[in-house]
Amino acid sequence: MYIRKIEEDQDCGLYLAMKVLGGKWKCCILDAINKGITRPSEIARSVQEASTRVIEMQLAELLAYGVVDKYAEEDVFPKKSEYRLTGLGESLLPILSQIDQWGMQNAQLIKEKSTELQGAE
């Protein structure tokens, strides 16, 4: 079992937010759920760049932090599960909206810098 040598800063809001939202696809997953894409397979199709395994892992982390809830229909075979935002997850939506706006406002510059970085490798 891994034991951290450096204590986590539980008093830093940025650290705690990054702990919940850190992960390449979590913001995209939350956006998809907010748009009504709730089944794991549909979420995976909406975030095509990510593997199904990564989507499942990040959904599990969001579930563990209480950002989403998982609902399964017991009387249906095969079982169908869905994810929905909790109150905590819904509280992230304004933040995600601001991040999206920032990305769109700076899209051209980011694309240019991204191209430069890829050329430098």
NORLINPE-V416842 format. One line per field, one symbol per residue. ss: DSSP state (H for helix, E for strand, L for the rest). burial: I if it has 16 or more other C-alpha atoms within 10 Angstrom, else O. A space follows every 50 residues. Layout:
ss->???
burial->???
This chain:
ss->LLLLLLLLLLLLHHHHHHHHHLLLLHHHHHHHHHLLLLLHHHHHHHLLLL LHHHHHHHHHHHHHLLLEEEEEELLLLLLEEEEEELHHHHHLHHHHHHHH HHHHHLHHHHHHHHHHHHHHL
burial->OOOOOOOOOOOOOOOOOOOIIOOOIIIOIIIIIIOOIIIIOOIIOOOOOO OIOOIOOIIOIIIOOOIIIOOOOOOOOOOOOIIIIOOOIOOIIOOOOOOO OOOOOOOOOOOOOOOOOOOOO
